[in-house]
Amino acid sequence: MSELDDAVRAFNDIDADGDGFITGTEMKKYYEGILTAEQVDLIFKLTDSDHDRRITLEEFAPLLNNR
């Protein structure tokens, strides 16, 4: 399994409505009880490179390469 496969799987898990974007709400709900809202906000801020308040797979995949 490749890192891209891992990224796609994780992205799809977080993208609850399946619209191809991760919103702040989806990310907070997914990580509820694991990360604080502030931690999720920071991750979201660092990952949303075009600042449209949505994370695409292209923005998300590099996040997993840094784990």
mmCIF file of the N, C-alpha and C atoms, coordinates in Angstrom:
data_MODEL
# 
_entry.id   MODEL 
# 
loop_
_atom_site.group_PDB 
_atom_site.id 
_atom_site.type_symbol 
_atom_site.label_atom_id 
_atom_site.label_alt_id 
_atom_site.label_comp_id 
_atom_site.label_asym_id 
_atom_site.label_entity_id 
_atom_site.label_seq_id 
_atom_site.pdbx_PDB_ins_code 
_atom_site.Cartn_x 
_atom_site.Cartn_y 
_atom_site.Cartn_z 
_atom_site.occupancy 
_atom_site.B_iso_or_equiv 
_atom_site.pdbx_formal_charge 
_atom_site.auth_seq_id 
_atom_site.auth_comp_id 
_atom_site.auth_asym_id 
_atom_site.auth_atom_id 
_atom_site.pdbx_PDB_model_num 
ATOM 1   N N  . MET A 1 1  ? 0.839   -1.180 0.000  1.00 0.00 ? 1  MET A N  1 
ATOM 2   C CA . MET A 1 1  ? 0.000   0.000  0.000  1.00 0.00 ? 1  MET A CA 1 
ATOM 3   C C  . MET A 1 1  ? 0.889   1.251  0.000  1.00 0.00 ? 1  MET A C  1 
ATOM 4   N N  . SER A 1 2  ? 0.584   2.198  -0.847 1.00 0.00 ? 2  SER A N  1 
ATOM 5   C CA . SER A 1 2  ? 1.409   3.390  -0.976 1.00 0.00 ? 2  SER A CA 1 
ATOM 6   C C  . SER A 1 2  ? 0.949   4.488  -0.023 1.00 0.00 ? 2  SER A C  1 
ATOM 7   N N  . GLU A 1 3  ? 1.795   5.490  0.109  1.00 0.00 ? 3  GLU A N  1 
ATOM 8   C CA . GLU A 1 3  ? 1.432   6.629  0.951  1.00 0.00 ? 3  GLU A CA 1 
ATOM 9   C C  . GLU A 1 3  ? 0.223   7.354  0.380  1.00 0.00 ? 3  GLU A C  1 
ATOM 10  N N  . LEU A 1 4  ? 0.122   7.384  -0.960 1.00 0.00 ? 4  LEU A N  1 
ATOM 11  C CA . LEU A 1 4  ? -1.042  8.020  -1.577 1.00 0.00 ? 4  LEU A CA 1 
ATOM 12  C C  . LEU A 1 4  ? -2.321  7.252  -1.238 1.00 0.00 ? 4  LEU A C  1 
ATOM 13  N N  . ASP A 1 5  ? -2.254  5.930  -1.260 1.00 0.00 ? 5  ASP A N  1 
ATOM 14  C CA . ASP A 1 5  ? -3.417  5.126  -0.870 1.00 0.00 ? 5  ASP A CA 1 
ATOM 15  C C  . ASP A 1 5  ? -3.826  5.421  0.564  1.00 0.00 ? 5  ASP A C  1 
ATOM 16  N N  . ASP A 1 6  ? -2.834  5.529  1.443  1.00 0.00 ? 6  ASP A N  1 
ATOM 17  C CA . ASP A 1 6  ? -3.108  5.858  2.846  1.00 0.00 ? 6  ASP A CA 1 
ATOM 18  C C  . ASP A 1 6  ? -3.761  7.230  2.960  1.00 0.00 ? 6  ASP A C  1 
ATOM 19  N N  . ALA A 1 7  ? -3.258  8.195  2.184  1.00 0.00 ? 7  ALA A N  1 
ATOM 20  C CA . ALA A 1 7  ? -3.805  9.549  2.221  1.00 0.00 ? 7  ALA A CA 1 
ATOM 21  C C  . ALA A 1 7  ? -5.244  9.573  1.724  1.00 0.00 ? 7  ALA A C  1 
ATOM 22  N N  . VAL A 1 8  ? -5.516  8.857  0.642  1.00 0.00 ? 8  VAL A N  1 
ATOM 23  C CA . VAL A 1 8  ? -6.872  8.810  0.094  1.00 0.00 ? 8  VAL A CA 1 
ATOM 24  C C  . VAL A 1 8  ? -7.825  8.176  1.096  1.00 0.00 ? 8  VAL A C  1 
ATOM 25  N N  . ARG A 1 9  ? -7.412  7.097  1.716  1.00 0.00 ? 9  ARG A N  1 
ATOM 26  C CA . ARG A 1 9  ? -8.258  6.416  2.699  1.00 0.00 ? 9  ARG A CA 1 
ATOM 27  C C  . ARG A 1 9  ? -8.545  7.343  3.888  1.00 0.00 ? 9  ARG A C  1 
ATOM 28  N N  . ALA A 1 10 ? -7.516  7.982  4.409  1.00 0.00 ? 10 ALA A N  1 
ATOM 29  C CA . ALA A 1 10 ? -7.703  8.884  5.550  1.00 0.00 ? 10 ALA A CA 1 
ATOM 30  C C  . ALA A 1 10 ? -8.573  10.075 5.159  1.00 0.00 ? 10 ALA A C  1 
ATOM 31  N N  . PHE A 1 11 ? -8.322  10.633 3.984  1.00 0.00 ? 11 PHE A N  1 
ATOM 32  C CA . PHE A 1 11 ? -9.108  11.769 3.507  1.00 0.00 ? 11 PHE A CA 1 
ATOM 33  C C  . PHE A 1 11 ? -10.583 11.395 3.428  1.00 0.00 ? 11 PHE A C  1 
ATOM 34  N N  . ASN A 1 12 ? -10.870 10.248 2.827  1.00 0.00 ? 12 ASN A N  1 
ATOM 35  C CA . ASN A 1 12 ? -12.259 9.806  2.684  1.00 0.00 ? 12 ASN A CA 1 
ATOM 36  C C  . ASN A 1 12 ? -12.920 9.528  4.027  1.00 0.00 ? 12 ASN A C  1 
ATOM 37  N N  . ASP A 1 13 ? -12.147 9.063  5.001  1.00 0.00 ? 13 ASP A N  1 
ATOM 38  C CA . ASP A 1 13 ? -12.699 8.853  6.348  1.00 0.00 ? 13 ASP A CA 1 
ATOM 39  C C  . ASP A 1 13 ? -13.126 10.176 6.979  1.00 0.00 ? 13 ASP A C  1 
ATOM 40  N N  . ILE A 1 14 ? -12.336 11.209 6.793  1.00 0.00 ? 14 ILE A N  1 
ATOM 41  C CA . ILE A 1 14 ? -12.627 12.512 7.399  1.00 0.00 ? 14 ILE A CA 1 
ATOM 42  C C  . ILE A 1 14 ? -13.718 13.244 6.628  1.00 0.00 ? 14 ILE A C  1 
ATOM 43  N N  . ASP A 1 15 ? -13.737 13.109 5.297  1.00 0.00 ? 15 ASP A N  1 
ATOM 44  C CA . ASP A 1 15 ? -14.716 13.776 4.437  1.00 0.00 ? 15 ASP A CA 1 
ATOM 45  C C  . ASP A 1 15 ? -16.072 13.086 4.579  1.00 0.00 ? 15 ASP A C  1 
ATOM 46  N N  . ALA A 1 16 ? -16.758 13.384 5.659  1.00 0.00 ? 16 ALA A N  1 
ATOM 47  C CA . ALA A 1 16 ? -17.987 12.674 6.034  1.00 0.00 ? 16 ALA A CA 1 
ATOM 48  C C  . ALA A 1 16 ? -19.087 12.747 4.983  1.00 0.00 ? 16 ALA A C  1 
ATOM 49  N N  . ASP A 1 17 ? -19.217 13.880 4.296  1.00 0.00 ? 17 ASP A N  1 
ATOM 50  C CA . ASP A 1 17 ? -20.303 13.998 3.319  1.00 0.00 ? 17 ASP A CA 1 
ATOM 51  C C  . ASP A 1 17 ? -19.880 13.587 1.910  1.00 0.00 ? 17 ASP A C  1 
ATOM 52  N N  . GLY A 1 18 ? -18.614 13.239 1.740  1.00 0.00 ? 18 GLY A N  1 
ATOM 53  C CA . GLY A 1 18 ? -18.133 12.722 0.465  1.00 0.00 ? 18 GLY A CA 1 
ATOM 54  C C  . GLY A 1 18 ? -18.108 13.720 -0.669 1.00 0.00 ? 18 GLY A C  1 
ATOM 55  N N  . ASP A 1 19 ? -18.027 15.013 -0.350 1.00 0.00 ? 19 ASP A N  1 
ATOM 56  C CA . ASP A 1 19 ? -18.047 16.022 -1.401 1.00 0.00 ? 19 ASP A CA 1 
ATOM 57  C C  . ASP A 1 19 ? -16.675 16.340 -1.983 1.00 0.00 ? 19 ASP A C  1 
ATOM 58  N N  . GLY A 1 20 ? -15.641 15.664 -1.489 1.00 0.00 ? 20 GLY A N  1 
ATOM 59  C CA . GLY A 1 20 ? -14.295 15.897 -2.010 1.00 0.00 ? 20 GLY A CA 1 
ATOM 60  C C  . GLY A 1 20 ? -13.525 16.980 -1.288 1.00 0.00 ? 20 GLY A C  1 
ATOM 61  N N  . PHE A 1 21 ? -14.084 17.479 -0.215 1.00 0.00 ? 21 PHE A N  1 
ATOM 62  C CA . PHE A 1 21 ? -13.429 18.501 0.600  1.00 0.00 ? 21 PHE A CA 1 
ATOM 63  C C  . PHE A 1 21 ? -13.584 18.142 2.073  1.00 0.00 ? 21 PHE A C  1 
ATOM 64  N N  . ILE A 1 22 ? -12.582 18.506 2.857  1.00 0.00 ? 22 ILE A N  1 
ATOM 65  C CA . ILE A 1 22 ? -12.683 18.394 4.311  1.00 0.00 ? 22 ILE A CA 1 
ATOM 66  C C  . ILE A 1 22 ? -12.916 19.792 4.849  1.00 0.00 ? 22 ILE A C  1 
ATOM 67  N N  . THR A 1 23 ? -13.972 19.934 5.625  1.00 0.00 ? 23 THR A N  1 
ATOM 68  C CA . THR A 1 23 ? -14.252 21.220 6.269  1.00 0.00 ? 23 THR A CA 1 
ATOM 69  C C  . THR A 1 23 ? -13.722 21.180 7.699  1.00 0.00 ? 23 THR A C  1 
ATOM 70  N N  . GLY A 1 24 ? -13.646 22.346 8.298  1.00 0.00 ? 24 GLY A N  1 
ATOM 71  C CA . GLY A 1 24 ? -13.226 22.412 9.689  1.00 0.00 ? 24 GLY A CA 1 
ATOM 72  C C  . GLY A 1 24 ? -14.148 21.609 10.593 1.00 0.00 ? 24 GLY A C  1 
ATOM 73  N N  . THR A 1 25 ? -15.430 21.648 10.314 1.00 0.00 ? 25 THR A N  1 
ATOM 74  C CA . THR A 1 25 ? -16.408 20.902 11.108 1.00 0.00 ? 25 THR A CA 1 
ATOM 75  C C  . THR A 1 25 ? -16.165 19.398 10.994 1.00 0.00 ? 25 THR A C  1 
ATOM 76  N N  . GLU A 1 26 ? -15.926 18.923 9.773  1.00 0.00 ? 26 GLU A N  1 
ATOM 77  C CA . GLU A 1 26 ? -15.672 17.495 9.587  1.00 0.00 ? 26 GLU A CA 1 
ATOM 78  C C  . GLU A 1 26 ? -14.400 17.063 10.312 1.00 0.00 ? 26 GLU A C  1 
ATOM 79  N N  . MET A 1 27 ? -13.372 17.901 10.223 1.00 0.00 ? 27 MET A N  1 
ATOM 80  C CA . MET A 1 27 ? -12.108 17.548 10.865 1.00 0.00 ? 27 MET A CA 1 
ATOM 81  C C  . MET A 1 27 ? -12.260 17.528 12.384 1.00 0.00 ? 27 MET A C  1 
ATOM 82  N N  . LYS A 1 28 ? -12.956 18.505 12.926 1.00 0.00 ? 28 LYS A N  1 
ATOM 83  C CA . LYS A 1 28 ? -13.158 18.549 14.377 1.00 0.00 ? 28 LYS A CA 1 
ATOM 84  C C  . LYS A 1 28 ? -13.966 17.353 14.858 1.00 0.00 ? 28 LYS A C  1 
ATOM 85  N N  . LYS A 1 29 ? -14.997 16.999 14.100 1.00 0.00 ? 29 LYS A N  1 
ATOM 86  C CA . LYS A 1 29 ? -15.818 15.858 14.491 1.00 0.00 ? 29 LYS A CA 1 
ATOM 87  C C  . LYS A 1 29 ? -15.002 14.567 14.430 1.00 0.00 ? 29 LYS A C  1 
ATOM 88  N N  . TYR A 1 30 ? -14.202 14.404 13.391 1.00 0.00 ? 30 TYR A N  1 
ATOM 89  C CA . TYR A 1 30 ? -13.393 13.198 13.220 1.00 0.00 ? 30 TYR A CA 1 
ATOM 90  C C  . TYR A 1 30 ? -12.385 13.037 14.360 1.00 0.00 ? 30 TYR A C  1 
ATOM 91  N N  . TYR A 1 31 ? -11.755 14.135 14.747 1.00 0.00 ? 31 TYR A N  1 
ATOM 92  C CA . TYR A 1 31 ? -10.717 14.085 15.781 1.00 0.00 ? 31 TYR A CA 1 
ATOM 93  C C  . TYR A 1 31 ? -11.225 14.392 17.184 1.00 0.00 ? 31 TYR A C  1 
ATOM 94  N N  . GLU A 1 32 ? -12.546 14.474 17.346 1.00 0.00 ? 32 GLU A N  1 
ATOM 95  C CA . GLU A 1 32 ? -13.139 14.751 18.653 1.00 0.00 ? 32 GLU A CA 1 
ATOM 96  C C  . GLU A 1 32 ? -12.657 13.722 19.678 1.00 0.00 ? 32 GLU A C  1 
ATOM 97  N N  . GLY A 1 33 ? -12.190 14.205 20.798 1.00 0.00 ? 33 GLY A N  1 
ATOM 98  C CA . GLY A 1 33 ? -11.689 13.328 21.846 1.00 0.00 ? 33 GLY A CA 1 
ATOM 99  C C  . GLY A 1 33 ? -10.237 12.917 21.659 1.00 0.00 ? 33 GLY A C  1 
ATOM 100 N N  . ILE A 1 34 ? -9.670  13.239 20.502 1.00 0.00 ? 34 ILE A N  1 
ATOM 101 C CA . ILE A 1 34 ? -8.271  12.899 20.226 1.00 0.00 ? 34 ILE A CA 1 
ATOM 102 C C  . ILE A 1 34 ? -7.419  14.165 20.242 1.00 0.00 ? 34 ILE A C  1 
ATOM 103 N N  . LEU A 1 35 ? -7.911  15.193 19.548 1.00 0.00 ? 35 LEU A N  1 
ATOM 104 C CA . LEU A 1 35 ? -7.221  16.481 19.493 1.00 0.00 ? 35 LEU A CA 1 
ATOM 105 C C  . LEU A 1 35 ? -8.157  17.559 20.000 1.00 0.00 ? 35 LEU A C  1 
ATOM 106 N N  . THR A 1 36 ? -7.593  18.620 20.526 1.00 0.00 ? 36 THR A N  1 
ATOM 107 C CA . THR A 1 36 ? -8.412  19.754 20.941 1.00 0.00 ? 36 THR A CA 1 
ATOM 108 C C  . THR A 1 36 ? -8.865  20.519 19.703 1.00 0.00 ? 36 THR A C  1 
ATOM 109 N N  . ALA A 1 37 ? -9.893  21.330 19.862 1.00 0.00 ? 37 ALA A N  1 
ATOM 110 C CA . ALA A 1 37 ? -10.371 22.160 18.758 1.00 0.00 ? 37 ALA A CA 1 
ATOM 111 C C  . ALA A 1 37 ? -9.262  23.094 18.277 1.00 0.00 ? 37 ALA A C  1 
ATOM 112 N N  . GLU A 1 38 ? -8.441  23.572 19.188 1.00 0.00 ? 38 GLU A N  1 
ATOM 113 C CA . GLU A 1 38 ? -7.348  24.469 18.822 1.00 0.00 ? 38 GLU A CA 1 
ATOM 114 C C  . GLU A 1 38 ? -6.302  23.739 17.981 1.00 0.00 ? 38 GLU A C  1 
ATOM 115 N N  . GLN A 1 39 ? -6.010  22.497 18.327 1.00 0.00 ? 39 GLN A N  1 
ATOM 116 C CA . GLN A 1 39 ? -5.051  21.710 17.548 1.00 0.00 ? 39 GLN A CA 1 
ATOM 117 C C  . GLN A 1 39 ? -5.579  21.452 16.138 1.00 0.00 ? 39 GLN A C  1 
ATOM 118 N N  . VAL A 1 40 ? -6.858  21.113 16.048 1.00 0.00 ? 40 VAL A N  1 
ATOM 119 C CA . VAL A 1 40 ? -7.466  20.880 14.741 1.00 0.00 ? 40 VAL A CA 1 
ATOM 120 C C  . VAL A 1 40 ? -7.460  22.167 13.928 1.00 0.00 ? 40 VAL A C  1 
ATOM 121 N N  . ASP A 1 41 ? -7.780  23.301 14.561 1.00 0.00 ? 41 ASP A N  1 
ATOM 122 C CA . ASP A 1 41 ? -7.751  24.588 13.862 1.00 0.00 ? 41 ASP A CA 1 
ATOM 123 C C  . ASP A 1 41 ? -6.366  24.872 13.297 1.00 0.00 ? 41 ASP A C  1 
ATOM 124 N N  . LEU A 1 42 ? -5.328  24.585 14.072 1.00 0.00 ? 42 LEU A N  1 
ATOM 125 C CA . LEU A 1 42 ? -3.955  24.814 13.610 1.00 0.00 ? 42 LEU A CA 1 
ATOM 126 C C  . LEU A 1 42 ? -3.619  23.904 12.431 1.00 0.00 ? 42 LEU A C  1 
ATOM 127 N N  . ILE A 1 43 ? -3.951  22.634 12.533 1.00 0.00 ? 43 ILE A N  1 
ATOM 128 C CA . ILE A 1 43 ? -3.708  21.704 11.429 1.00 0.00 ? 43 ILE A CA 1 
ATOM 129 C C  . ILE A 1 43 ? -4.449  22.181 10.184 1.00 0.00 ? 43 ILE A C  1 
ATOM 130 N N  . PHE A 1 44 ? -5.688  22.583 10.366 1.00 0.00 ? 44 PHE A N  1 
ATOM 131 C CA . PHE A 1 44 ? -6.497  23.040 9.247  1.00 0.00 ? 44 PHE A CA 1 
ATOM 132 C C  . PHE A 1 44 ? -5.868  24.276 8.612  1.00 0.00 ? 44 PHE A C  1 
ATOM 133 N N  . LYS A 1 45 ? -5.456  25.206 9.447  1.00 0.00 ? 45 LYS A N  1 
ATOM 134 C CA . LYS A 1 45 ? -4.855  26.443 8.962  1.00 0.00 ? 45 LYS A CA 1 
ATOM 135 C C  . LYS A 1 45 ? -3.572  26.168 8.159  1.00 0.00 ? 45 LYS A C  1 
ATOM 136 N N  . LEU A 1 46 ? -2.762  25.246 8.640  1.00 0.00 ? 46 LEU A N  1 
ATOM 137 C CA . LEU A 1 46 ? -1.510  24.922 7.965  1.00 0.00 ? 46 LEU A CA 1 
ATOM 138 C C  . LEU A 1 46 ? -1.722  24.111 6.690  1.00 0.00 ? 46 LEU A C  1 
ATOM 139 N N  . THR A 1 47 ? -2.805  23.386 6.611  1.00 0.00 ? 47 THR A N  1 
ATOM 140 C CA . THR A 1 47 ? -3.063  22.499 5.488  1.00 0.00 ? 47 THR A CA 1 
ATOM 141 C C  . THR A 1 47 ? -3.850  23.181 4.370  1.00 0.00 ? 47 THR A C  1 
ATOM 142 N N  . ASP A 1 48 ? -4.729  24.102 4.702  1.00 0.00 ? 48 ASP A N  1 
ATOM 143 C CA . ASP A 1 48 ? -5.582  24.788 3.722  1.00 0.00 ? 48 ASP A CA 1 
ATOM 144 C C  . ASP A 1 48 ? -4.771  25.872 3.014  1.00 0.00 ? 48 ASP A C  1 
ATOM 145 N N  . SER A 1 49 ? -3.972  25.453 2.037  1.00 0.00 ? 49 SER A N  1 
ATOM 146 C CA . SER A 1 49 ? -3.007  26.372 1.418  1.00 0.00 ? 49 SER A CA 1 
ATOM 147 C C  . SER A 1 49 ? -3.651  27.483 0.590  1.00 0.00 ? 49 SER A C  1 
ATOM 148 N N  . ASP A 1 50 ? -4.842  27.267 0.054  1.00 0.00 ? 50 ASP A N  1 
ATOM 149 C CA . ASP A 1 50 ? -5.479  28.329 -0.727 1.00 0.00 ? 50 ASP A CA 1 
ATOM 150 C C  . ASP A 1 50 ? -6.482  29.139 0.097  1.00 0.00 ? 50 ASP A C  1 
ATOM 151 N N  . HIS A 1 51 ? -6.590  28.824 1.383  1.00 0.00 ? 51 HIS A N  1 
ATOM 152 C CA . HIS A 1 51 ? -7.391  29.585 2.353  1.00 0.00 ? 51 HIS A CA 1 
ATOM 153 C C  . HIS A 1 51 ? -8.862  29.710 1.957  1.00 0.00 ? 51 HIS A C  1 
ATOM 154 N N  . ASP A 1 52 ? -9.408  28.625 1.371  1.00 0.00 ? 52 ASP A N  1 
ATOM 155 C CA . ASP A 1 52 ? -10.822 28.647 1.002  1.00 0.00 ? 52 ASP A CA 1 
ATOM 156 C C  . ASP A 1 52 ? -11.707 27.958 2.046  1.00 0.00 ? 52 ASP A C  1 
ATOM 157 N N  . ARG A 1 53 ? -11.100 27.622 3.187  1.00 0.00 ? 53 ARG A N  1 
ATOM 158 C CA . ARG A 1 53 ? -11.774 26.981 4.324  1.00 0.00 ? 53 ARG A CA 1 
ATOM 159 C C  . ARG A 1 53 ? -12.256 25.574 3.990  1.00 0.00 ? 53 ARG A C  1 
ATOM 160 N N  . ARG A 1 54 ? -11.579 24.961 3.011  1.00 0.00 ? 54 ARG A N  1 
ATOM 161 C CA . ARG A 1 54 ? -11.823 23.566 2.657  1.00 0.00 ? 54 ARG A CA 1 
ATOM 162 C C  . ARG A 1 54 ? -10.471 22.947 2.292  1.00 0.00 ? 54 ARG A C  1 
ATOM 163 N N  . ILE A 1 55 ? -10.291 21.696 2.653  1.00 0.00 ? 55 ILE A N  1 
ATOM 164 C CA . ILE A 1 55 ? -9.043  21.005 2.336  1.00 0.00 ? 55 ILE A CA 1 
ATOM 165 C C  . ILE A 1 55 ? -9.329  19.977 1.251  1.00 0.00 ? 55 ILE A C  1 
ATOM 166 N N  . THR A 1 56 ? -8.548  20.058 0.182  1.00 0.00 ? 56 THR A N  1 
ATOM 167 C CA . THR A 1 56 ? -8.652  19.093 -0.903 1.00 0.00 ? 56 THR A CA 1 
ATOM 168 C C  . THR A 1 56 ? -7.686  17.940 -0.630 1.00 0.00 ? 56 THR A C  1 
ATOM 169 N N  . LEU A 1 57 ? -7.819  16.869 -1.391 1.00 0.00 ? 57 LEU A N  1 
ATOM 170 C CA . LEU A 1 57 ? -6.886  15.754 -1.264 1.00 0.00 ? 57 LEU A CA 1 
ATOM 171 C C  . LEU A 1 57 ? -5.466  16.216 -1.552 1.00 0.00 ? 57 LEU A C  1 
ATOM 172 N N  . GLU A 1 58 ? -5.300  17.090 -2.524 1.00 0.00 ? 58 GLU A N  1 
ATOM 173 C CA . GLU A 1 58 ? -3.967  17.588 -2.875 1.00 0.00 ? 58 GLU A CA 1 
ATOM 174 C C  . GLU A 1 58 ? -3.330  18.366 -1.720 1.00 0.00 ? 58 GLU A C  1 
ATOM 175 N N  . GLU A 1 59 ? -4.139  19.062 -0.952 1.00 0.00 ? 59 GLU A N  1 
ATOM 176 C CA . GLU A 1 59 ? -3.630  19.790 0.211  1.00 0.00 ? 59 GLU A CA 1 
ATOM 177 C C  . GLU A 1 59 ? -3.382  18.834 1.372  1.00 0.00 ? 59 GLU A C  1 
ATOM 178 N N  . PHE A 1 60 ? -4.184  17.786 1.461  1.00 0.00 ? 60 PHE A N  1 
ATOM 179 C CA . PHE A 1 60 ? -4.138  16.859 2.592  1.00 0.00 ? 60 PHE A CA 1 
ATOM 180 C C  . PHE A 1 60 ? -2.993  15.855 2.493  1.00 0.00 ? 60 PHE A C  1 
ATOM 181 N N  . ALA A 1 61 ? -2.737  15.336 1.306  1.00 0.00 ? 61 ALA A N  1 
ATOM 182 C CA . ALA A 1 61 ? -1.754  14.246 1.124  1.00 0.00 ? 61 ALA A CA 1 
ATOM 183 C C  . ALA A 1 61 ? -0.369  14.584 1.680  1.00 0.00 ? 61 ALA A C  1 
ATOM 184 N N  . PRO A 1 62 ? 0.161   15.778 1.451  1.00 0.00 ? 62 PRO A N  1 
ATOM 185 C CA . PRO A 1 62 ? 1.490   16.083 2.009  1.00 0.00 ? 62 PRO A CA 1 
ATOM 186 C C  . PRO A 1 62 ? 1.529   16.039 3.542  1.00 0.00 ? 62 PRO A C  1 
ATOM 187 N N  . LEU A 1 63 ? 0.411   16.269 4.183  1.00 0.00 ? 63 LEU A N  1 
ATOM 188 C CA . LEU A 1 63 ? 0.340   16.206 5.642  1.00 0.00 ? 63 LEU A CA 1 
ATOM 189 C C  . LEU A 1 63 ? 0.739   14.821 6.137  1.00 0.00 ? 63 LEU A C  1 
ATOM 190 N N  . LEU A 1 64 ? 0.299   13.783 5.440  1.00 0.00 ? 64 LEU A N  1 
ATOM 191 C CA . LEU A 1 64 ? 0.610   12.425 5.847  1.00 0.00 ? 64 LEU A CA 1 
ATOM 192 C C  . LEU A 1 64 ? 2.043   12.034 5.512  1.00 0.00 ? 64 LEU A C  1 
ATOM 193 N N  . ASN A 1 65 ? 2.642   12.683 4.549  1.00 0.00 ? 65 ASN A N  1 
ATOM 194 C CA . ASN A 1 65 ? 4.035   12.396 4.214  1.00 0.00 ? 65 ASN A CA 1 
ATOM 195 C C  . ASN A 1 65 ? 4.984   12.868 5.305  1.00 0.00 ? 65 ASN A C  1 
ATOM 196 N N  . ASN A 1 66 ? 4.497   13.749 6.168  1.00 0.00 ? 66 ASN A N  1 
ATOM 197 C CA . ASN A 1 66 ? 5.332   14.301 7.242  1.00 0.00 ? 66 ASN A CA 1 
ATOM 198 C C  . ASN A 1 66 ? 5.148   13.576 8.566  1.00 0.00 ? 66 ASN A C  1 
ATOM 199 N N  . ARG A 1 67 ? 4.475   12.445 8.555  1.00 0.00 ? 67 ARG A N  1 
ATOM 200 C CA . ARG A 1 67 ? 4.229   11.746 9.822  1.00 0.00 ? 67 ARG A CA 1 
ATOM 201 C C  . ARG A 1 67 ? 5.412   10.944 10.267 1.00 0.00 ? 67 ARG A C  1 
# 
